[in-house]
């Protein structure tokens, strides 16, 4: 006799099906129930999309969804009411009728959505003939920072850096290799991230005027001597810039956390 199957309910809303079930420790039974609901939703009802909202702590339910090819789409904050009048989060999973769910491609497509992702930031250490460092005054925070910004998905760090400099100051010096690989701790509303600081071709005096702020994100550009970095940057930003200057002088690449070297 086939083991009992966990009941999975399928609520149809137009071309989408919403899946729900009672919490269970029976992973195999839940997987069978999900497989049956998937077959009904895509095969019988000809739905375009199936989705499920799951408690983040429901390891059994999340694992069963992974094995059925469902992909994590995001976290819904405060979406689940509790009896004590509080609200909890839910994670949203979904599968489309034409998603690849079998073989290596199907597995990696699921895992790509559920494994951690970090922001990648690319900045440049731009210096002039006198050794001054180029800093950007932004419209959204009081401290200054090195030119550059967040790298877009599927964009290389160097491509992203060049794009950010071209967008925000209308010009980009030649980019060389990385000087610093830095881990950024969580700060304000930001989660942690990885930042790369690249060397650039030194800027001649006649070229300094090629860089002009866009007036939207970048309000002003300042060439400052290294001795005054702390007066204008966050402590970790200034530490990162100093590490980049050290790496440039030593012809090396340094790893830092919060801008600081872990060793001598």
C-alpha positions in Angstrom: 0.0 0.0 0.0 1.3 3.5 -0.9 2.2 5.6 2.2 -0.2 8.4 3.1 0.1 11.5 1.0 0.2 15.0 2.5 -2.8 17.0 1.2 -1.8 20.0 -0.9 -4.6 22.4 -1.8 -4.6 24.1 -5.2 -6.4 27.5 -5.3 -6.8 28.8 -8.8 -6.6 32.5 -9.5 -6.8 33.1 -13.2 -3.8 31.6 -14.8 -2.0 31.1 -11.5 -2.4 28.4 -8.9 -1.7 29.0 -5.2 -0.5 25.9 -3.2 -1.0 25.5 0.5 -0.6 22.6 3.0 -0.6 22.0 6.7 2.9 21.9 8.3 4.3 18.4 8.3 7.5 16.5 9.1 6.6 14.0 6.3 8.9 15.3 3.5 8.3 12.3 1.2 4.5 12.7 1.6 4.6 16.4 1.0 6.8 15.9 -2.1 4.2 13.4 -3.4 1.4 15.9 -2.7 3.3 18.7 -4.4 4.0 16.5 -7.5 0.3 15.6 -7.7 -0.7 19.3 -7.4 1.9 20.3 -10.1 0.6 17.7 -12.4 -3.0 18.9 -11.9 -2.1 22.6 -12.2 0.1 22.4 -15.3 -1.4 19.3 -16.9 -5.1 19.3 -16.2 -5.9 23.0 -15.4 -3.3 24.3 -17.9 -2.1 27.0 -15.5 0.8 29.3 -16.3 2.2 29.6 -12.8 2.2 27.9 -9.5 3.3 29.6 -6.3 3.5 29.0 -2.5 4.1 31.2 0.5 6.1 29.3 3.1 7.2 30.1 6.6 11.0 30.8 6.5 11.5 28.1 9.2 9.6 25.4 7.3 12.7 23.4 6.2 10.6 20.4 5.2 8.3 22.5 2.9 11.2 24.5 1.4 13.2 21.4 0.6 10.1 19.8 -1.0 9.6 22.8 -3.1 13.2 22.7 -4.2 12.9 19.1 -5.3 9.8 20.0 -7.3 11.6 22.7 -9.2 10.2 25.7 -7.4 12.4 28.8 -7.4 12.7 31.3 -4.6 11.4 34.7 -5.7 11.7 36.7 -2.5 10.8 37.4 1.1 7.4 38.9 2.0 7.9 41.0 5.2 5.1 40.9 7.8 2.8 39.0 5.4 1.6 36.3 7.8 -0.7 37.2 10.7 -0.2 35.3 14.0 -2.8 34.6 16.7 -1.0 37.0 19.1 -1.7 39.9 16.7 1.9 40.0 15.4 3.0 39.4 11.9 5.7 37.1 10.5 7.5 36.9 7.2 6.9 34.4 4.4 9.2 33.3 1.5 7.6 33.2 -1.9 8.3 30.3 -4.3 7.0 29.8 -7.8 7.3 27.6 -10.8 6.3 28.4 -14.4 4.8 25.9 -16.8 7.9 26.1 -19.1 10.6 26.1 -16.4 13.4 23.6 -16.8 13.1 21.3 -13.7 15.1 18.2 -14.7 18.7 17.4 -14.9 21.7 19.6 -14.1 20.2 22.8 -15.5 17.0 22.4 -13.5 18.9 21.8 -10.3 21.2 24.8 -10.7 18.3 27.0 -11.7 16.7 26.3 -8.3 19.9 26.6 -6.3 20.7 29.9 -8.0 17.7 31.4 -6.4 18.1 29.9 -2.9 21.9 30.3 -2.3 23.2 33.6 -0.9 23.9 36.6 -3.1 26.1 39.5 -2.2 26.3 43.0 -3.7 29.5 43.7 -5.6 30.8 47.3 -5.7 33.6 48.5 -7.9 35.4 51.7 -7.1 38.5 53.4 -8.5 41.5 55.0 -6.9 41.9 57.9 -9.2 45.0 60.1 -8.5 46.6 63.0 -10.2 50.3 63.9 -10.8 50.5 65.5 -7.3 49.2 62.4 -5.6 45.7 63.8 -4.8 42.8 61.4 -4.7 39.5 62.0 -6.5 36.5 61.9 -4.2 32.8 62.3 -5.0 30.3 64.3 -3.0 26.9 62.6 -3.4 23.4 63.9 -3.1 22.3 61.1 -0.7 24.8 61.1 2.1 27.2 63.6 3.8 30.4 61.5 3.4 32.5 61.4 0.2 33.6 58.3 -1.6 35.8 57.0 -4.4 34.3 57.0 -7.9 32.3 54.0 -9.0 29.3 52.1 -7.7 27.3 48.9 -7.6 27.9 46.3 -10.4 24.8 45.2 -12.2 23.9 41.5 -12.6 25.8 39.8 -15.4 28.2 42.8 -15.6 31.9 42.5 -15.0 33.4 44.6 -12.2 35.5 46.6 -14.7 32.6 47.1 -17.1 30.5 48.3 -14.2 33.2 50.6 -12.9 33.6 52.2 -16.3 29.9 52.6 -16.7 29.4 54.2 -13.3 32.2 56.7 -13.9 30.9 57.6 -17.4 27.4 58.0 -16.0 28.2 60.0 -12.9 31.2 62.1 -14.0 31.1 62.0 -17.8 34.6 60.5 -18.1 36.6 57.5 -17.1 40.4 57.1 -16.9 42.0 53.9 -18.0 41.3 51.1 -15.5 44.1 48.8 -14.4 44.1 45.9 -12.0 42.6 45.5 -8.5 44.3 47.1 -5.5 41.9 46.1 -2.7 39.4 43.4 -2.2 37.3 44.6 0.8 34.5 43.1 2.8 32.0 45.7 3.8 30.2 45.1 7.1 26.4 45.8 7.3 26.0 49.6 7.5 22.9 51.7 8.0 20.2 49.9 5.9 22.8 48.0 3.7 23.6 44.4 4.1 27.2 43.3 3.8 28.9 43.4 0.4 32.2 42.9 -1.4 34.0 45.9 -2.8 36.9 46.0 -5.3 39.1 49.1 -5.6 40.9 49.3 -9.0 43.9 51.3 -9.9 43.6 53.7 -12.8 46.0 55.6 -15.1 47.3 58.7 -13.2 45.4 61.8 -14.4 47.4 64.6 -15.9 46.6 68.2 -14.8 45.1 68.9 -18.2 42.7 65.9 -17.9 41.2 66.8 -14.5 38.7 69.1 -16.1 37.3 66.1 -18.2 35.5 64.8 -15.1 32.3 66.8 -14.3 29.6 65.7 -11.8 26.2 64.7 -13.2 24.4 66.9 -10.7 22.0 64.1 -9.7 23.9 61.5 -7.7 27.3 63.3 -7.8 27.1 67.0 -6.7 30.8 67.8 -6.7 34.2 66.2 -7.4 37.1 67.0 -5.1 40.8 66.3 -5.5 42.2 65.9 -1.9 45.6 64.9 -0.5 45.6 61.5 1.3 46.3 63.3 4.6 42.7 64.6 4.8 40.8 61.4 3.8 39.5 61.0 7.3 37.9 64.4 7.3 35.6 63.6 4.4 35.0 59.8 4.3 33.6 57.3 6.7 36.2 55.6 8.9 36.0 52.4 6.9 36.0 54.3 3.6 39.1 56.2 4.5 40.8 53.0 5.7 39.9 51.4 2.4 41.4 54.3 0.4 44.6 54.2 2.4 44.9 50.5 1.8 44.4 51.1 -1.9 47.2 53.8 -1.8 49.5 51.3 0.0 48.7 48.6 -2.5 49.4 51.0 -5.4 52.8 52.0 -3.8 53.8 48.3 -3.2 52.5 47.0 -6.6 50.3 44.4 -4.9 46.6 43.6 -4.1 45.4 43.6 -0.5 42.5 41.9 1.2 40.8 44.0 3.9 37.7 43.9 6.1 36.1 47.3 6.7 39.1 48.7 5.0 41.6 47.4 7.5 44.2 44.7 6.8 43.9 41.5 8.9 47.6 41.3 9.4 50.8 43.4 9.2 
